[in-house]
Amino acid sequence: MSVALLVTVAGLAAIGTYLITARSMSRIVLGFSMLGHAAVLALLAAGGPAGQAPLADRLVGSGAEAANPLPQALSLTAIVISFGLTLFLLALARRQHVLTGDDLVEDDLEDRRIATTEMEHTDEPEPEVA
């Protein structure tokens, strides 16, 4: 794997992770898209150098001359999963925009209620919020 490809995969993964932690749905969608592209590039880089097509009816001298089809199949699977996840997140972003008028992810009020209820039932003091 070349150094440039390794830096590209690491950069896409870092940017994708940073964007996922944002509160904006549009940034979350872009972050998952970046992570999907990083996964595909990493799988293609793991495939090694190009070789001959691995056909069953053609005799290839040694196994080293044939290309490994597994990283190619995994890359196609990663593309399909990334596409499906992107469409699902876009549907969530559209619903969020219709319901609230913006794309910011709000705190879940039910989760806060459950957390305060659990804190009341324990003997531990509630943490102070600054």
Phi, psi and omega in degrees: 000132181284159182293322180297319179292322178296318178294322179296314179297315180295320179294316178297319179293320180293315179295319178298317178295320178296318182290329180294329182280000179284166180265356181266130181297325180295322177290325178296318178297314179296323179296316177294327176295317178297319178295323177296318178294322178296321180294318180294316179296321178295320179292320178292324177291328180289343180291341180083193182290159180292145178223191178285158180295133181278082180263141185287327185271356180252130180276122175256139185312293177235165181292342182287338183278340182273144178286149178278118183279346183297313178298328178293318179293319178294325177295317177297321177295318179296324178295315181295317179295317178297320178295316179296318179295320178297316178296320178297316179293325176294323176295319177296320180294321178296316179296320177299318181292322179292319184284318187248341180089354175222179182247019177279137178275119181271160173292144180280118183293327179293321176297319177297319180296317180295319180296319179290327177294319178293324179292327179290330182277346178264163180273355183284144177288153180288138178290142180279140179257127183279000000 
